[in-house]
Amino acid sequence: MATLLRRIARKLAGGQPAVTTFPGSLDSYPSFILSEDRKAPPPRRLIELSLRAIQCALDEVSLDDITKRPTVPDWFTIWPGEHYRLLAGLVKVMQPKVLIEIGPDTGLSSLAMKKYLPPDGKLVTYDLRPWQSVPEHDLTESDFADGRLEQRLVDLSDPAAFEKNRDLLARADFFFIDGPKNIKFETAFMKELATIKFDRPPILLFDDTRLHAMLAFWRDLPYPKLDLTSFAHWSGTGMVEFKKDENGG
Protein backbone atom coordinates (compact mmCIF):
# COMPACT_ATOMS: atom_id res chain seq x y z
CA MET A 1 0.00 0.00 0.00
CA ALA A 2 2.78 2.44 0.89
CA THR A 3 4.44 1.80 -2.48
CA LEU A 4 1.16 2.44 -4.29
CA LEU A 5 0.67 5.72 -2.42
CA ARG A 6 4.18 6.87 -3.34
CA ARG A 7 3.52 6.11 -7.00
CA ILE A 8 0.30 8.11 -6.92
CA ALA A 9 2.06 11.01 -5.17
CA ARG A 10 4.87 11.09 -7.73
CA LYS A 11 2.34 11.09 -10.57
CA LEU A 12 0.33 13.94 -9.06
CA ALA A 13 3.46 15.97 -8.29
CA GLY A 14 4.06 16.44 -11.99
CA GLY A 15 1.59 19.33 -12.13
CA GLN A 16 -1.35 21.03 -10.47
CA PRO A 17 -4.09 18.39 -10.02
CA ALA A 18 -7.48 19.25 -11.47
CA VAL A 19 -10.29 20.11 -9.10
CA THR A 20 -12.49 17.13 -8.39
CA THR A 21 -15.82 16.72 -6.68
CA PHE A 22 -16.00 14.37 -3.73
CA PRO A 23 -19.49 13.12 -2.81
CA GLY A 24 -21.04 15.27 -0.10
CA SER A 25 -18.56 18.16 -0.40
CA LEU A 26 -18.95 21.61 -1.92
CA ASP A 27 -15.32 21.64 -3.10
CA SER A 28 -12.54 19.09 -3.10
CA TYR A 29 -8.93 18.83 -4.23
CA PRO A 30 -6.41 15.98 -4.44
CA SER A 31 -4.01 15.94 -1.50
CA PHE A 32 -0.95 14.14 -0.14
CA ILE A 33 -0.38 12.14 3.03
CA LEU A 34 2.59 13.85 4.65
CA SER A 35 4.30 13.49 8.01
CA GLU A 36 5.07 16.72 9.88
CA ASP A 37 8.82 16.04 9.50
CA ARG A 38 9.82 18.83 11.87
CA LYS A 39 13.11 19.26 13.71
CA ALA A 40 11.29 20.63 16.75
CA PRO A 41 7.71 20.99 17.98
CA PRO A 42 5.91 24.34 17.62
CA PRO A 43 7.00 26.90 20.23
CA ARG A 44 4.91 27.54 23.31
CA ARG A 45 3.92 31.00 22.07
CA LEU A 46 2.12 29.58 19.02
CA ILE A 47 0.34 26.89 21.01
CA GLU A 48 -0.82 29.27 23.72
CA LEU A 49 -1.94 31.90 21.22
CA SER A 50 -3.83 29.29 19.21
CA LEU A 51 -5.63 27.91 22.26
CA ARG A 52 -6.69 31.38 23.37
CA ALA A 53 -7.86 32.34 19.89
CA ILE A 54 -9.81 29.10 19.44
CA GLN A 55 -11.54 29.58 22.80
CA CYS A 56 -12.28 33.18 21.90
CA ALA A 57 -13.70 32.17 18.52
CA LEU A 58 -15.93 29.65 20.26
CA ASP A 59 -17.25 31.82 23.10
CA GLU A 60 -16.66 35.50 22.38
CA VAL A 61 -16.78 36.13 18.63
CA SER A 62 -19.99 37.13 16.91
CA LEU A 63 -20.16 37.98 13.22
CA ASP A 64 -23.96 38.22 13.04
CA ASP A 65 -23.91 41.88 12.06
CA ILE A 66 -21.72 41.10 9.05
CA THR A 67 -23.98 38.26 7.90
CA LYS A 68 -26.85 40.74 7.53
CA ARG A 69 -25.16 42.26 4.50
CA PRO A 70 -26.95 41.04 1.37
CA THR A 71 -23.70 40.07 -0.35
CA VAL A 72 -22.35 37.82 2.42
CA PRO A 73 -22.61 34.08 1.58
CA ASP A 74 -24.26 31.61 3.95
CA TRP A 75 -20.99 29.70 4.53
CA PHE A 76 -19.32 32.75 6.09
CA THR A 77 -20.15 31.67 9.65
CA ILE A 78 -19.23 27.99 9.23
CA TRP A 79 -16.51 27.21 11.77
CA PRO A 80 -14.36 25.17 11.77
CA GLY A 81 -14.29 24.74 8.03
CA GLU A 82 -14.02 28.42 7.20
CA HIS A 83 -11.51 30.65 8.99
CA TYR A 84 -13.36 33.89 9.66
CA ARG A 85 -14.24 33.24 13.30
CA LEU A 86 -10.67 32.21 14.06
CA LEU A 87 -9.32 35.33 12.33
CA ALA A 88 -11.62 37.41 14.51
CA GLY A 89 -10.54 35.45 17.59
CA LEU A 90 -6.87 36.00 16.85
CA VAL A 91 -7.36 39.74 16.45
CA LYS A 92 -9.44 39.94 19.63
CA VAL A 93 -6.74 38.11 21.59
CA MET A 94 -3.69 39.78 20.04
CA GLN A 95 -5.09 43.32 19.74
CA PRO A 96 -2.59 44.26 17.01
CA LYS A 97 -1.91 47.95 16.48
CA VAL A 98 -0.94 47.24 12.85
CA LEU A 99 -2.46 44.32 10.96
CA ILE A 100 -1.43 43.51 7.38
CA GLU A 101 -3.65 41.51 5.04
CA ILE A 102 -2.43 40.31 1.67
CA GLY A 103 -5.14 39.28 -0.77
CA PRO A 104 -8.46 40.45 0.74
CA ASP A 105 -10.52 39.24 -2.25
CA THR A 106 -14.18 40.15 -1.52
CA GLY A 107 -13.30 41.59 1.89
CA LEU A 108 -14.91 39.03 4.21
CA SER A 109 -11.70 38.48 6.14
CA SER A 110 -11.15 42.24 6.37
CA LEU A 111 -14.59 42.69 7.91
CA ALA A 112 -14.12 39.86 10.40
CA MET A 113 -10.73 41.16 11.56
CA LYS A 114 -11.58 44.86 11.59
CA LYS A 115 -14.50 44.26 13.94
CA TYR A 116 -12.14 43.21 16.73
CA LEU A 117 -9.27 45.62 16.13
CA PRO A 118 -8.39 47.82 19.11
CA PRO A 119 -9.72 51.41 18.81
CA ASP A 120 -6.28 52.65 17.76
CA GLY A 121 -5.60 49.67 15.49
CA LYS A 122 -5.04 49.82 11.73
CA LEU A 123 -5.78 47.15 9.11
CA VAL A 124 -4.01 47.67 5.78
CA THR A 125 -4.91 45.35 2.93
CA TYR A 126 -2.70 44.84 -0.14
CA ASP A 127 -4.05 43.83 -3.50
CA LEU A 128 -3.50 44.46 -7.21
CA ARG A 129 -7.05 45.60 -7.94
CA PRO A 130 -9.40 48.01 -6.16
CA TRP A 131 -11.92 46.37 -3.90
CA GLN A 132 -14.76 47.92 -5.93
CA SER A 133 -13.72 45.89 -8.98
CA VAL A 134 -13.84 42.52 -7.22
CA PRO A 135 -16.95 40.58 -8.29
CA GLU A 136 -19.48 40.17 -5.45
CA HIS A 137 -17.36 42.27 -3.09
CA ASP A 138 -18.61 42.60 0.48
CA LEU A 139 -16.95 45.91 1.37
CA THR A 140 -18.60 49.31 1.21
CA GLU A 141 -17.27 52.86 1.33
CA SER A 142 -18.44 53.14 4.94
CA ASP A 143 -16.00 50.40 6.00
CA PHE A 144 -13.13 52.80 5.22
CA ALA A 145 -14.70 55.93 6.70
CA ASP A 146 -13.06 55.80 10.15
CA GLY A 147 -9.56 55.33 8.70
CA ARG A 148 -8.95 52.01 10.48
CA LEU A 149 -9.19 50.07 7.20
CA GLU A 150 -7.07 51.01 4.20
CA GLN A 151 -6.40 49.36 0.86
CA ARG A 152 -3.09 49.77 -0.94
CA LEU A 153 -2.70 48.65 -4.54
CA VAL A 154 0.84 47.38 -4.23
CA ASP A 155 2.71 44.22 -5.25
CA LEU A 156 4.77 43.42 -2.15
CA SER A 157 6.84 40.86 -4.04
CA ASP A 158 8.44 43.77 -5.92
CA PRO A 159 11.50 44.97 -3.97
CA ALA A 160 10.96 48.64 -4.85
CA ALA A 161 7.30 48.53 -3.83
CA PHE A 162 8.17 46.66 -0.66
CA GLU A 163 10.75 49.28 0.24
CA LYS A 164 8.16 52.05 0.00
CA ASN A 165 6.02 50.16 2.53
CA ARG A 166 8.86 49.01 4.79
CA ASP A 167 8.14 51.36 7.69
CA LEU A 168 4.51 50.25 7.95
CA LEU A 169 5.34 46.55 7.58
CA ALA A 170 8.02 46.82 10.26
CA ARG A 171 5.37 47.93 12.76
CA ALA A 172 3.01 45.04 12.04
CA ASP A 173 2.10 42.59 14.81
CA PHE A 174 0.06 40.24 12.64
CA PHE A 175 0.04 39.31 8.94
CA PHE A 176 -2.78 37.39 7.27
CA ILE A 177 -1.42 36.12 3.95
CA ASP A 178 -3.88 34.90 1.34
CA GLY A 179 -1.85 35.63 -1.77
CA PRO A 180 -2.07 34.20 -5.28
CA LYS A 181 -0.59 30.81 -4.32
CA ASN A 182 1.72 30.85 -7.34
CA ILE A 183 4.71 30.43 -4.99
CA LYS A 184 6.63 33.08 -6.93
CA PHE A 185 4.86 35.83 -4.98
CA GLU A 186 5.01 34.05 -1.62
CA THR A 187 8.71 33.26 -1.95
CA ALA A 188 9.63 36.78 -3.05
CA PHE A 189 7.53 38.37 -0.29
CA MET A 190 9.08 36.22 2.42
CA LYS A 191 12.56 37.07 1.13
CA GLU A 192 11.78 40.77 1.44
CA LEU A 193 10.13 40.35 4.83
CA ALA A 194 13.26 38.66 6.16
CA THR A 195 15.15 41.92 5.65
CA ILE A 196 13.10 43.62 8.39
CA LYS A 197 14.38 43.55 11.96
CA PHE A 198 11.21 43.37 14.03
CA ASP A 199 11.21 44.46 17.67
CA ARG A 200 9.17 41.32 18.38
CA PRO A 201 8.59 38.47 15.93
CA PRO A 202 5.18 39.03 14.33
CA ILE A 203 2.64 36.30 13.79
CA LEU A 204 1.96 35.23 10.20
CA LEU A 205 -1.15 33.29 9.26
CA PHE A 206 -1.13 31.61 5.84
CA ASP A 207 -4.27 30.50 4.05
CA ASP A 208 -4.66 27.44 1.79
CA THR A 209 -1.52 25.70 3.05
CA ARG A 210 -2.84 22.28 2.05
CA LEU A 211 -3.50 23.11 -1.57
CA HIS A 212 -1.18 21.29 -3.92
CA ALA A 213 0.52 24.49 -5.01
CA MET A 214 1.29 25.48 -1.40
CA LEU A 215 2.47 22.20 0.08
CA ALA A 216 6.18 22.56 -0.62
CA PHE A 217 6.20 26.26 0.25
CA TRP A 218 4.57 25.67 3.63
CA ARG A 219 6.79 22.73 4.54
CA ASP A 220 9.96 24.55 3.51
CA LEU A 221 9.34 27.66 5.60
CA PRO A 222 12.33 27.82 7.98
CA TYR A 223 10.38 29.33 10.88
CA PRO A 224 8.54 27.95 13.91
CA LYS A 225 5.04 27.03 12.74
CA LEU A 226 1.81 25.27 13.64
CA ASP A 227 -0.88 23.71 11.46
CA LEU A 228 -4.32 25.04 12.46
CA THR A 229 -6.39 23.53 9.65
CA SER A 230 -8.75 21.65 11.97
CA PHE A 231 -9.73 24.92 13.64
CA ALA A 232 -9.81 27.18 10.58
CA HIS A 233 -9.96 26.73 6.80
CA TRP A 234 -10.55 23.31 5.29
CA SER A 235 -8.02 24.09 2.54
CA GLY A 236 -5.28 24.65 5.09
CA THR A 237 -4.34 27.25 7.70
CA GLY A 238 -0.82 27.61 9.07
CA MET A 239 0.53 29.90 11.79
CA VAL A 240 4.13 31.09 11.82
CA GLU A 241 6.23 32.90 14.39
CA PHE A 242 8.49 34.97 12.17
CA LYS A 243 11.88 34.19 13.69
CA LYS A 244 14.54 31.57 13.16
CA ASP A 245 13.95 28.41 15.16
CA GLU A 246 16.43 27.13 17.72
CA ASN A 247 17.90 24.74 15.19
CA GLY A 248 18.82 27.56 12.85
CA GLY A 249 16.36 26.44 10.21
N, C-alpha and C positions, 0 to 999 in steps of 0.2 A: 504493500500500500504506500509506504513512504517513497519508494522508487517511482510509482505512478504519479504521486503528487509532485515530485520534483520535475518530472517530464512535463506535466501540465504547466507548472510555474515557468519553466524555461520557454515553453511555447508562447505563453501569454506575455512574457517579458519582451518579446520582440516588437511590441507596439502597444498603443493605447487600446485596451479591449473595448468593444462596442457595448453600449448600454443594453442591458437585458431587462426582462420583466420577470420577476420571481412571483409565483402565485401568492396573493394576499398582501403584496407590498405596492406602494405608490411608485417607488423608484428602486432600482437595484443595479449594482455594478459587480463585475467579477472582483475577487479579492485574493489575497495570499494568506497562508498560515505562517506566521512569523513569530519566532521567540523574541523576547525583549532584547537579549544580547547586550546588556549594559555592563559597564565596568563597575558601576556603583548604583545603589538604589537612589531614588529621588531624594533631594535634601528635605529636611524637616520643614523649612519655610514653605515649600510647595505643597506638602501634605497638609499642613495646618491651614494654609490659606484655602485650599480646596475644600476641606471639611467645613470651614466656616462659611464659605460661599454656597456650598450645597445646602447646608442647614438654612441659610438665609433665603435661598431660592425656594425652599420648601415652605418656610413659615412666614417670611416677611415680605416677599416680593408680590406685587400685584400689578398686572399689566392690563387690567380691565378697561381703563380709560383709553388705552391705545386701540384695543380691539373694537371700539365703537366707531372708529374711522371706516368709512365705506370701502376703502381700498385694501384693508388689512385682511389677509386670507385666514381661513378658519384653523389652519395648522399652526398659526403663530404661537398659541399658548400651549401646544403639546410639549411636555417636558417630563422626563428625558425623551430624547428623540430629536427635538429642536433645541437650540442653544440659548434662546433669548432670555429665559428666566435665569439661567446661570450667568450670563453676561451681566444682567441687572444685579444679581447677587454679588458678583465679584466687585462691581463698582460700589455697591452699598457698603461692602466690607472694607475695601481698600481706600475709598474716598480720595481718588487721585485728583490732584490739582490740574494736571495736564494729561489728557487721554488722547491717544492717536489711533485712528481707525483707517485702515487701508482697504479700499474696496467696499464702500457702503451699499452698493447696488441700489435697491429700492428705498433703503433707509430704515428698515425695521430694526436692525441692530443699533443704529444711531438713536432711535427713539427709546429703545429699551434701556440703553446705557445712560442717555442724557437724563432720564427721569430720576436717577439716583446719584447723579453728580452732586458734590458739595456745592453750596451757594456760590463759592468763588472758583468753582471748577470750570475747565474749558475742554470741550471735545472738538478736535479738528479732524475732519475726514479728508482723505486724499483719493482722488479719482482722476480719470482722463476725460470724463464727460460731465457736464453740469447735471445736477440731480433732476432738473426739470425735464431733461431729455431721456431719462430712463423710463422705459415702458412700465406702466402700472406703479409708478413711484408712490410712496406712502408719506413723503415729506410735504410740508406746506411752507409758505413764506413765514408764517407765524412761528415756526420752529426755530427760526434764526433770529427772531426779533430781539431777544434779550442778550444776544452776543455770546452765549455760552456754547453755541454750536456754529461751526464755520466749515465751509468746504473750500479746499484748495485744489485747483486743477493742475496737478504736478505729478510727474513721473519720478518717484523717489529712487528708481534704479539708475537714474542718470546722475553721475557724480556732480555735475554743475548745479542741477536742480536740488540735489540733496544738500549741497553746501549752503545754498540760500536758505534752507530750512533747518540748518544745523542747530541754531540756538534754541528753537522751539523743541526739536526732537530731544535735545540734551536735557530738557526739563521734564520729560515725560516719565510718569510712574507706571503707565500701563499702555501696551500696544495690543490692539486686536487686528490681526492680519488675515484678511480674506482676499488675497490678491488673485491674479489671473491663473495661478497654478500651472504656469508654463515652465517653471523652475528657473528660467533665465532671469525673470524679475526677482523671484525670491532669493536666489543666490546673490545677485548683484546688490539687492537691498541689504542683506545681512552683512555683506562685505563692507558696505558703507557704514552701517550701524556700528560695526566693530571698531570704527575709528573714533567713536565718541567715548570719552571717559566719564561715565556716570558717577554721581556722588553715591548713589545706591543702585545696585542692579535692578533694572525695571523688570516687570513681568510681561512676557509676551504670550499671547494666546493665538494659536494658529487654527484656522478652520480647514476642514476637508483633508485631514492628515492621513486618512485611510484610502483616499482615492488613489488609483494606480499611479497617476502622474506625480503624486506627493510622497509616495512610500519611501523612496530612496532619500529624498530631501530631508524628510522628518527624521529618519533613522541616522542620517549622517550629521545632524546638528551636533556640534561639539560642546553643548551646554547642558547643565542639569535640567531634566525635563520629566514630565509626568503625563501619561495618557489619561484623558478625562472623557473619552468617548461615551462611556456608559452613563454619564451624568450630563451630557450635552448633546452634540450633534451626531446623528447616526452615521454620517459620512466621515467622522473623525474630528476630534478636538484634542489639541495638545498644548500643555502649558510649559513654558520655559522660564527659568531664571537666567537672565542674560549676564552670565559670568562664566569664566572657565571653571570646570569642575576640579576636584582635588587631585584627579589623575592627570591633569594637564591636557584633557581632551578638547 
